[in-house]
Amino acid sequence: MAQGNESANVAAGDEVPPPSPDEALASGPAAKPGSFDTSHRGEAAPDFAFQDPAGKSVTLAAYRGTPVLLNLWATWCAPCIKEMPSLDALAVREGAKLQVIALSQDLDAAKVAPFWAKGGYRAIKPSLDPKIAFSTGLGVNLPTTILYDAAGKEVWRVSGAAEWDGADAAKALAL
């Protein structure tokens, strides 16, 4: 969807509707949804602060020493909701070998706990990023999942929903 010239078609004084959350976060051409993108390989994990499941302010540096699978999601994002059970199954399978962080990009953090309670997830718990620093700072749409190695360097990312408990994901996660 081209957005660059939309303002040229709006008369002075007309109110332009705000972009949807996904449109607001879009930047450049997107990779094929669900494909592994290695164009950011080796980049350091961002140092944005977020709230871990216990409510403590942390950064990804707190997880160094263990590979991290960071999943950016929101309660209003249908593809995010669709992939969450397979992400939970992956976390169950990998256990302590992989830290799976489900980082909510909801502006209203109060919506996350009731949503999560309905999900019945066994291994993952929601972390909060109410300032949406990750999605806006990285310029990504939701869902986006990024694998960081134990040293905090990006290995790959996936834009769009994926099946995290399947053979392709297991192969991609073999560090």
QUIVENGI-V306928 format. One record per helix or strand of 3 or more residues. SS is the DSSP state (hx for helix, st for strand). FROM is the first residue (numbers start at 1). TO is the last residue. If there is no record, write none. Layout:
SS/FROM/TO
SS/FROM/TO
This chain:
hx/6/9
hx/21/25
hx/60/63
st/67/73
hx/78/97
st/98/104
hx/110/119
st/126/128
hx/133/138
st/144/148
st/153/159
hx/167/173
